[in-house]
């Protein structure tokens, strides 16, 4: 049995069952007993927990995803890092993956359904990219389809903050090989456009029912992503609208500069297409060129020696609308003296000569015979551009310039994320072959921006702020709108500029402010007067029980469950006993002349079980109910007040007094005969 099943984490999350496993963590279904809801708990695998680098990566994922709040992204509720384990608590999704959904629908979706899903996926990516987070593993297996038809992007298992990705070159391209972008396959730097490429592959698969590239090995598939051209969707299904095909192929452009510059740009085209399916975006081929549940795995970057021209997939008969390719003609010559072998040798020699000639042309003679044409370097500084905006400028793309990121520098005049300087400088003349512009990016004036942690759990908020290098101080206050233990407000406010090490004060909700009232004495009142007095205190009348009493006249209250001067919250239930007068069935007391009667000794007998109920208050989410029988405690457990009525069983023999307490306040008292 799994060691975590049945275990309580932080005395809050009860692990119920194992529901999945990924490359870094095991996912469990759990119950949050504080909020009485089911959640998903992702626990770092034990073998990886021994590696500090993996623990750091896992914790970084938690911080990244906790920054996201969008209806199309799986929510993170809590983060915990302990000496013996790391886990995050996430929204439990009741649904299936997009891959499973496609398989149920026969592998291919209608173009309208594909448009519905891809629009939601791009909205999720737009939100994440806007907060500096790249998913880097978009595939149908990481997209959940809910019962209402909405989708949520899940498993930011290899997500990285964009700023960190820009400063760190990984030696492995992480992702799923059938959906990986060409730059990931090469092990090059990735940005938000890598997610757009993978989303394009997902759209291609939804529309056509097949993947754009297949191969015998991950490396073979990765090479095709780099230098091959897939069949266009309409070559596989002519019913697909041409505009939707153009969107798909632009998203999948192997040249990163030919793709959509942002998720918002692709969303804009999807919206235009939704309004008018007959629209044409006039994207040309030049704008777009250069199965099974697949695990996310490390893929070794493809080297230059491996990237050789791949055989293009043959067109289906009669489907040569875009890129007709002549079928290769094979000729075979034979003679009795080994002529075939000679022809093979001659052909190999000719190929070598062609290769050498191409090499010499590209490295030596090309510049010698070049026309000497020069291009003026565009100005990427004055206009205040981001790296992505600069790469998409017409004066950059039309002339064939490449814009690459250089250093990140502090600037008091240029906002964070925008270009500060460039090399070569604007206006310089450069020749073909020297068309790369390196730009330095501003990090702002060196101050930090305070994240928005409103309505987040206090531990999640603290973790986010400390990850930014900020100190945290807590204060507490009541709130009728913010859940207990969530953040009501923060100072400094969200997006304010602060310095590393500054302190952020968080006000934590204590829940609604419940007024305390002292109980009055309602005994010797009529039931009507007692009810009126208790109601005016904003308390509630509970069980009213008629009892015999020699001390109280008939019709008067002779018992109240909340004693005089006891302070209780408004809304507390008060149980009452009302006198029916003396018990007329009681035998007369014995006189001196009367002969003493023997008193029967009740039989011990076996304990019997009786059931009882108590009404729960509605002014809090949960309470602790305690039940005693004859002064002995038999029940003591937390209860969700949404149940309204709490039902319990107790055991006893003979006549026993039963007392019921809610949060240590007695709310009910009665006598039960266990012998009947």
KEDO-847921 format. One line per 10 residues: number of its first residue (from 0); their letters; for each residue x, y, z of C-alpha. Coordinates in steps of 0.5 Angstrom, whole numbers, plus 2048, in hexadecimal, padded with zeros to 3 digits. Example, Ala and Ser with C-alpha at 12.3 -4.5 7.8 and 13.67 -1.06 7.14 Angstrom:
0> as> 819 7F7 810  81B 7FE 80E;
END
This chain:
0> xxxxxxxxxx> 800 800 800  802 807 7FE  806 80A 805  802 811 804  7FB 80E 803  7F7 80F 80A  7FC 814 80C  7FB 81C 80E  7FF 821 80B  800 827 810;
10> xxxxxxxxxx> 7FA 824 814  7F5 827 80E  7F6 823 808  7F4 81B 808  7F7 817 803  7F1 813 800  7F4 80F 7FA  7F9 810 7F4  7F7 813 7EE  7FD 814 7E9;
20> xxxxxxxxxx> 804 814 7E9  809 819 7E5  810 81A 7E3  811 81D 7EA  80B 81C 7EE  806 817 7F1  7FF 81A 7F1  7FA 818 7F6  7F2 81A 7F7  7F2 81D 7FE;
30> xxxxxxxxxx> 7ED 820 803  7EE 827 806  7EA 826 80D  7EB 82E 80E  7E7 830 808  7E3 829 807  7E5 828 800  7E9 823 7FB  7F0 825 7F8  7F5 823 7F4;
40> xxxxxxxxxx> 7FC 822 7F8  802 821 7F4  808 81E 7F8  80F 81F 7F6  812 817 7F4  816 815 7FA  81C 813 7F5  81C 81A 7F3  81B 81D 7FA  822 81B 7FB;
50> xxxxxxxxxx> 825 820 7F6  825 827 7F8  825 829 7F1  81E 825 7EF  81B 828 7F6  81D 82F 7F4  81A 82E 7ED  813 82B 7F0  813 831 7F5  814 836 7EF;
60> xxxxxxxxxx> 80E 833 7EB  80A 834 7F1  80C 83B 7F2  80B 83C 7EA  804 839 7EA  801 83C 7F0  802 843 7ED  7FD 841 7E8  7F5 842 7E9  7F1 840 7E2;
70> xxxxxxxxxx> 7EB 83C 7E1  7EF 838 7DC  7F5 837 7E0  7F5 831 7E6  7F5 835 7EC  7FA 834 7F2  7F7 835 7F9  7FD 834 7FE  805 832 7FE  809 82F 803;
80> xxxxxxxxxx> 810 82D 803  812 829 809  819 825 80B  816 81F 809  812 820 803  80F 826 7FE  808 826 7FC  803 82B 7F9  7FC 82B 7F9  7F8 82C 7F3;
90> xxxxxxxxxx> 7F1 82C 7F0  7EE 825 7EF  7EB 825 7E8  7E5 820 7E7  7E6 81F 7DF  7EB 81C 7DA  7F1 81E 7D6  7F0 821 7CF  7F4 81B 7CC  7EF 816 7D0;
100> xxxxxxxxxx> 7E9 81A 7CD  7EC 81A 7C6  7ED 813 7C6  7E5 812 7C8  7E3 816 7C2  7E7 812 7BE  7EE 816 7BE  7EB 81C 7BA  7E7 822 7BC  7E2 826 7B8;
110> xxxxxxxxxx> 7E5 82D 7B6  7E0 830 7BA  7E2 82C 7C0  7EA 82D 7BF  7E8 835 7BF  7E5 834 7C5  7EA 831 7C9  7F0 834 7C6  7ED 83B 7C7  7ED 839 7CF;
120> xxxxxxxxxx> 7F4 836 7CF  7F7 83D 7CC  7F3 841 7D1  7F7 83D 7D6  7FE 83E 7D3  7FC 845 7D2  7FB 846 7DA  801 842 7DB  806 845 7D6  803 84C 7D9;
130> xxxxxxxxxx> 806 84A 7E0  80D 848 7DD  80B 840 7DD  80D 83B 7D7  809 835 7D8  80E 831 7D3  80A 82B 7D3  804 82C 7CF  800 826 7CD  7F9 823 7CD;
140> xxxxxxxxxx> 7FB 81E 7D3  7FC 825 7D7  7F6 828 7D5  7F0 826 7D9  7E9 826 7D6  7E3 827 7DC  7DC 825 7DB  7D9 82C 7D9  7DE 82C 7D3  7E3 831 7D6;
150> xxxxxxxxxx> 7EB 82F 7D6  7F0 830 7DC  7F7 830 7DA  7FB 82B 7DF  802 829 7E1  807 82F 7E1  80C 829 7E3  811 82C 7DF  80F 834 7DF  814 839 7E0;
160> xxxxxxxxxx> 814 840 7E1  815 844 7DB  81B 848 7DE  81E 842 7E0  81E 83E 7DA  821 844 7D6  827 844 7DB  828 83C 7DB  82A 837 7D5  828 830 7D7;
170> xxxxxxxxxx> 82C 82B 7D4  825 827 7D3  81F 829 7CF  819 827 7D4  812 825 7D1  80F 820 7CD  812 81E 7C6  80C 81E 7C2  80A 825 7C4  811 828 7C5;
180> xxxxxxxxxx> 813 82F 7C2  819 82F 7BD  81D 833 7C2  81B 82F 7C8  81E 829 7C3  824 82D 7C2  825 82E 7C9  825 836 7C8  821 83B 7CC  81A 83B 7CC;
190> xxxxxxxxxx> 815 840 7CD  80D 841 7CD  80D 83F 7C5  80F 838 7C7  809 837 7CB  805 83A 7C5  809 835 7C0  806 82F 7C5  7FF 832 7C5  7FF 832 7BD;
200> xxxxxxxxxx> 801 82A 7BD  7FB 829 7C2  7F7 82D 7BD  7FA 829 7B7  7F8 822 7BB  7F1 824 7BD  7EF 826 7B6  7F3 820 7B2  7F3 81B 7B7  7FA 81A 7B6;
210> xxxxxxxxxx> 801 81D 7B8  805 821 7B3  80B 81D 7B4  80C 815 7B6  813 812 7B7  816 80B 7B9  81A 80F 7BF  819 816 7C3  81F 818 7BF  81C 817 7B8;
220> xxxxxxxxxx> 816 81B 7BA  81A 820 7BD  81E 821 7B6  817 821 7B2  815 827 7B7  81B 82B 7B5  81C 82A 7AD  815 827 7AB  80F 829 7A8  808 826 7AA;
230> xxxxxxxxxx> 802 824 7A6  7FE 82A 7A6  7F7 829 7AA  7F3 82A 7A4  7F7 824 7A0  7F5 81F 7A5  7ED 822 7A6  7EB 827 7A1  7E5 829 7A5  7E9 82D 7AA;
240> xxxxxxxxxx> 7E9 834 7A9  7EF 837 7A5  7EF 83D 7AA  7F0 838 7B0  7F5 834 7AC  7F9 83B 7AB  7F9 83C 7B3  7FB 835 7B4  801 835 7AF  803 83C 7B2;
250> xxxxxxxxxx> 803 83A 7B9  807 834 7B7  80C 838 7B3  813 835 7B4  816 83C 7B3  815 83F 7BA  814 846 7B7  80F 844 7B2  80A 841 7B8  805 846 7BC;
260> xxxxxxxxxx> 809 84A 7C0  804 849 7C6  7FF 845 7C8  7FA 84B 7C8  7FC 84C 7C0  7FA 845 7BF  7F3 846 7C3  7F2 84C 7BF  7F2 848 7B8  7EE 842 7BB;
270> xxxxxxxxxx> 7E9 847 7BD  7E9 84A 7B6  7E8 843 7B4  7E2 842 7B8  7DE 848 7B6  7E0 847 7AF  7E2 83F 7AD  7E3 842 7A6  7E8 847 7A7  7EF 846 7A4;
280> xxxxxxxxxx> 7F5 848 7A8  7FA 848 7A2  7FF 844 7A5  804 841 7A0  808 83B 7A0  80E 83F 7A1  80B 842 7A8  80B 83B 7AA  811 837 7A9  819 837 7AA;
290> xxxxxxxxxx> 7FE 811 7C3  800 80F 7C9  800 812 7CF  807 815 7CF  80B 816 7D5  80F 81D 7D6  816 81B 7D6  81D 81E 7D5  81F 81E 7CD  826 81F 7CB;
300> xxxxxxxxxx> 827 825 7C7  828 824 7C0  82F 825 7BD  830 828 7B6  833 822 7B4  82C 81E 7B5  828 824 7B2  828 821 7AA  823 822 7A5  81D 81D 7A7;
310> xxxxxxxxxx> 819 81A 7A2  812 81E 7A1  80C 81A 7A2  809 818 79C  802 81C 79A  7FC 818 799  7F9 817 792  7F6 81D 790  7F8 821 796  7FE 825 793;
320> xxxxxxxxxx> 7FB 82C 794  801 82F 798  807 82C 797  808 827 791  80E 822 791  810 81E 78C  810 817 78D  817 814 78D  819 810 787  81E 80A 788;
330> xxxxxxxxxx> 822 807 783  826 801 783  82C 7FF 77F  82F 7F8 77F  834 7F5 77B  838 7EE 77C  83F 7F2 77E  83C 7F5 784  83A 7FC 780  835 7FD 786;
340> xxxxxxxxxx> 83A 7FD 78B  83E 802 787  838 807 786  837 807 78D  83E 809 78E  83E 80E 789  837 811 78C  83A 811 793  840 815 790  83C 81A 78D;
350> xxxxxxxxxx> 838 81B 793  83E 81D 797  841 822 792  83A 825 792  83A 826 79A  841 829 799  83F 82E 794  839 830 798  83E 831 79E  843 835 79A;
360> xxxxxxxxxx> 83E 839 797  83A 83B 79E  841 83C 7A2  846 83F 79D  843 841 796  83C 843 798  83F 84A 79B  844 84B 795  83E 84B 790  839 84E 794;
370> xxxxxxxxxx> 836 855 792  838 859 798  831 85B 799  830 85E 7A0  82B 85F 7A5  829 864 7AA  829 862 7B1  822 864 7B4  821 868 7BA  81E 863 7C0;
380> xxxxxxxxxx> 81F 868 7C6  81C 86E 7C4  815 86B 7C4  815 867 7CA  814 860 7C8  814 859 7CC  819 854 7C9  813 851 7C5  810 857 7C3  817 859 7C0;
390> xxxxxxxxxx> 817 852 7BC  810 853 7B9  812 85A 7B6  811 85B 7AF  818 85E 7AE  81B 858 7B1  817 852 7AE  817 855 7A7  81E 857 7A7  820 850 7AA;
400> xxxxxxxxxx> 823 852 7B0  824 84E 7B6  823 851 7BD  826 84D 7C3  826 84F 7CB  82C 851 7CE  82D 853 7D5  828 855 7DA  82A 85C 7DD  827 861 7E2;
410> xxxxxxxxxx> 824 867 7DF  821 86D 7E3  81D 870 7DC  81B 869 7D8  816 865 7DC  817 85E 7DD  817 859 7D7  818 85E 7D2  81E 85F 7CE  824 864 7D0;
420> xxxxxxxxxx> 829 864 7CB  82B 860 7C5  831 85E 7C1  832 85F 7BB  830 866 7BC  82A 869 7B9  82B 86C 7B2  832 868 7B1  832 864 7AA  834 85D 7AA;
430> xxxxxxxxxx> 835 857 7A5  831 851 7A4  834 84C 7A9  834 851 7AF  82D 852 7AF  82C 850 7B7  82B 856 7BC  82C 855 7C3  828 859 7C8  828 85A 7D0;
440> xxxxxxxxxx> 822 859 7D4  820 85E 7DA  81F 85B 7E0  81C 862 7E3  81F 866 7E8  821 860 7EC  81B 860 7F1  816 85A 7F1  80F 85A 7F0  80A 857 7F5;
450> xxxxxxxxxx> 806 851 7F3  7FE 852 7F4  7FD 84C 7FA  7F6 84F 7FB  7F1 849 7FD  7F7 844 7FD  7F8 83F 803  7FD 842 808  802 83D 807  802 83D 7FF;
460> xxxxxxxxxx> 802 845 800  808 845 804  80C 840 800  80B 844 7F9  80D 84A 7FD  813 847 800  815 844 7F9  816 84C 7F7  81A 84D 7FD  815 851 801;
470> xxxxxxxxxx> 814 850 808  80D 84F 80B  809 851 811  802 84F 813  7FC 852 816  7F5 850 817  7EE 852 816  7E7 850 815  7E4 850 80E  7DD 84E 80C;
480> xxxxxxxxxx> 7E0 84D 805  7E7 84A 805  7E7 843 807  7EB 841 80E  7F2 841 80D  7F2 845 806  7F5 84C 805  7F1 852 806  7F6 857 804  7FD 858 803;
490> xxxxxxxxxx> 802 85E 804  805 860 800  800 85F 7FB  800 85A 7F5  805 85D 7EF  808 862 7F4  810 863 7F3  814 860 7F9  81B 85E 7FA  81E 857 7FC;
500> xxxxxxxxxx> 81D 856 803  817 85B 804  811 859 809  80A 857 806  805 857 80B  7FF 852 80A  7F8 853 80E  7F6 84C 80E  7EE 84A 80F  7EB 848 816;
510> xxxxxxxxxx> 7E5 846 812  7DE 84A 814  7DE 84E 81A  7D9 84B 81F  7D6 84F 824  7D7 84B 82B  7D0 84C 830  7CF 84A 837  7CA 846 838  7C4 848 83D;
520> xxxxxxxxxx> 7C0 844 842  7B9 842 83E  7B7 83C 843  7B0 83E 847  7AE 841 840  7A9 83F 83C  7AB 83B 835  7A9 841 831  7AC 846 836  7B3 842 836;
530> xxxxxxxxxx> 7B2 841 82E  7B2 849 82D  7B7 84B 832  7BC 846 82F  7BA 848 828  7BC 84F 82A  7C3 84D 82C  7C4 84A 825  7C4 843 827  7C0 83D 825;
540> xxxxxxxxxx> 7BB 839 828  7BD 832 827  7B9 82C 82A  7B3 82D 82F  7B2 827 834  7AC 826 838  7AE 823 83F  7AB 822 846  7AD 827 84B  7AB 828 853;
550> xxxxxxxxxx> 7AF 82E 853  7AC 832 84D  7A5 834 84B  7A2 830 845  7A3 834 83F  7AA 838 842  7B1 837 83F  7B5 832 844  7BB 831 840  7C0 835 83B;
560> xxxxxxxxxx> 7C6 832 838  7CA 838 838  7CB 83A 840  7CA 841 842  7CF 846 840  7D3 841 83C  7D6 845 836  7D4 842 82F  7D4 844 828  7CE 847 824;
570> xxxxxxxxxx> 7CA 841 821  7CC 83C 826  7C6 837 828  7C2 837 82E  7BF 831 831  7B9 831 836  7B5 82D 83A  7AE 82F 83C  7AA 82D 842  7A4 828 842;
580> xxxxxxxxxx> 7A3 829 849  7A4 823 84E  7A4 81C 84C  79D 819 84E  79F 812 84C  7A5 812 852  7A3 80E 858  7A1 811 85E  7A7 811 863  7A7 80B 868;
590> xxxxxxxxxx> 7A4 80D 86F  7A7 80A 876  7A2 805 876  7A2 803 86F  7A6 7FD 86E  7AD 7FE 86B  7AD 7FC 864  7B3 7F8 860  7B6 7FC 85B  7B8 7F8 855;
600> xxxxxxxxxx> 7BF 7F8 853  7BF 7F9 84B  7C3 7F4 847  7C9 7F6 845  7C8 7F4 83D  7CC 7F5 837  7CD 7FC 835  7C8 7FF 830  7C9 804 82A  7C5 80A 829;
610> xxxxxxxxxx> 7C5 80F 824  7C5 817 825  7C5 81D 821  7C7 825 822  7C6 82B 81E  7CC 82E 81C  7CE 836 81C  7CE 839 815  7D3 83F 817  7D9 83B 816;
620> xxxxxxxxxx> 7DC 836 811  7DE 830 816  7DD 82E 81D  7DF 829 822  7D9 825 825  7DA 821 82B  7D5 81C 82F  7D5 819 836  7D1 814 838  7D1 814 840;
630> xxxxxxxxxx> 7D7 818 840  7DB 814 83C  7DD 817 835  7DB 812 82F  7DC 817 829  7E0 81D 828  7E2 81E 820  7E2 824 81B  7DB 825 817  7DA 829 811;
640> xxxxxxxxxx> 7D4 82E 813  7D1 82D 80C  7CE 827 80E  7C9 82B 812  7C7 825 816  7CD 821 81A  7CA 819 81B  7CE 815 820  7CE 80E 824  7CF 80D 82B;
650> xxxxxxxxxx> 7CF 807 830  7CD 806 837  7C9 802 83C  7C3 804 840  7C1 80C 841  7C7 810 83F  7C7 818 83E  7CA 81A 837  7CD 820 836  7CF 823 82F;
660> xxxxxxxxxx> 7D5 829 82F  7D6 82D 828  7DD 830 829  7DD 82F 830  7D6 832 831  7D1 82E 834  7CB 82E 82F  7C7 828 831  7C5 824 837  7C0 81E 838;
670> xxxxxx> 7BF 817 83B  7BF 811 837  7BD 80A 839  7C1 805 836  7BD 7FF 839  7B8 800 834;
END
